[in-house]
Amino acid sequence: MPFIDTHNHIIPYVDDGAEDWDMALSMLRDAEADGIVQVVATPHVLSDSDLNEEKKYITRFDELKKRAEDAGIQVKLHLGSELYIQPYYDFKRRMATLAQNGRYFLIEFPMSMIPGSIEARFFELFPTKYTPIIAHPERNGSIINKPSKVRYFVDNGALLQVTAGSLLGVFGNQVKATAEQLMNTNVVHIIASDAHDLDRRALKLGKAYDYVCKKWGPDRADMLFYANPQKVLNGEDINIGEPFDFIEPQFQHQSSSILNKVRTFFKR
Ligand SMILES: [Fe+2]
């Protein structure tokens, strides 16, 4: 089964992903060996001013493409970005939507929480013709504490993209449990690597694909690792299906438990 990866930090010298050209090419070789046939590079973009300087990213991306071709790597490369949630982005920029599909863009929240002001106005922040794909909701503290929070986003048309490693326990048990809860509730639309390096966060999807196949069946796996990502690249509609009811987990996100421990300590 071929895979399409729609989230990774493979362009060197622009963010905390690949450290140099060697690493970037090794990541691509890993991807090719793993069955990934297309990759959308999604460097971190923190604000609209980063997007205004997209030339810097495009130059590096073009060089990566050239180096990959020279090295005989067959993976097809596209450019996109991972936008950090901000009140304004210029969606006419080349990097704003994934592979210039003109519709779907990748957006991330702060890791620990979703700011209340953002949550309330989320869908007012973007022109309606653009569809947000929320990166790694299962790694967000507020969503770990209350996974049903994602219903607001999904019910209003956003897509959810889970990180492959989350399902394999790379980010710990709570993130894994949250990712599985989202899968069981039928609100996961895409799975991607969010690769940053050659080890813990490699550009590989095969292991997670096998896990999803075993637990949720091959049809679901093919949809999440190939069919839906392909639709994103084409700017086509994605049939998201009906979400099931949530059963909230009984644990608290780690950062709040640590905070509670500190509070208890000082109360003593
Ligand atoms: Fe990322």
Residues whose N, C-alpha, C, O or C-beta is under 5 A from the ligand:
A	BS01	LIG	E82 D194
